[in-house]
């Protein structure tokens, strides 16, 4: 049965210090978002891709697709005020399927090995959340008072987060709360535990100007 991937690209350029939405900034000569979509297409050409954009950016995306002759098949839908609502909107385009992945549009460098782990684990265990162990010392508190914590018990969470379709859809029947920071938190709140798999270091989320430089280097070495 067909699998889906909802790619959420609702970011702005505020933390980049640019008026251009970060998903449209160029890396390796083309917009970040095109790298992301191409990466999933090359992993599985039969994967149904749904792109969620701010309504005001859909026309700009169509112009970019013509400008860069970008023809990889995908559906586009307007997002909402929150990531939760954007994913919920993306689910409106999902037909009967086995698995649904949700991915950040500004993570163009998830490896195919990570994707394989995610889809295989979700198929067997219901869910798969790619993570990395923290390689930095961690402290808990604020700038005035803090205490060290055991970093071996903490993980850095990435995407795509992949779920059995029924599990994800059930999670998104809930009303939004501030604790919903990603799809795993939505699913867990609905009563379903999530399973972790190993991610990859290159799978960075492009947020700040220096991330573009790092992404360029990773792409050149692929």
Phi, psi and omega in degrees: 000152182295143172251157181239155169226121175264117181257114184263121184226071184253014185285163174247182179260016188299311182284346175276346184072031181222154177280343180283128176305139188298332179291344180260356178292151186273135170227125182061028175089356178224159181302144179311315185299328178291323175299316182298310181297316181298322181299315179291322179296320179290330176291316181207099182298344181266356178293129180277119187257128177240123181255125179252118182235157169303141183305325181288347183255355183296317180294323178296321178297318179297322178295317179297320179299320177291318182298320183258010179050048183268113189239010179297128185297134174197156174259152181233139177217151180286141178273189180241193183286336179237163175299321178305311181292327179294316177296319179300320176295319178300324180296340179296336181266357182277126174264187183304131182200173178270306188234147175231126174258148173235128188225147174284128182298337182260027169244081185277356191244021174297134184281156177294331176294319176295317179300317180298315178300317182296310183291321180292319180293317180296325179295323183273323191241359176097334181204161176205121179242113180286134182221165171230141173293146179290132176253014178244152171292145183237147174229152180242133179141218177226189185292339181268321181224130180205161178225149177288151175234161181283104185293341181292347181259008183238146180229147174269125187268137178239186169228162012281146170259124191243138184219155164302140186304315183297324180294312182293316180298322179296320179299321184276009169279347180284162171278149183292140170227161186295339180288349180280091180263342177203183183289328178299317180293328177294311182295318180297320180296333178277358174104007181251124178291154178250153181247140182261145171227163182285133175268204176222145187300327183289347186282059182277154174264116184286112185230320184244161183306322182293336178294328177296320179295316179297317180297321178300317181294317179298317181295323180294329184267002180289000000 
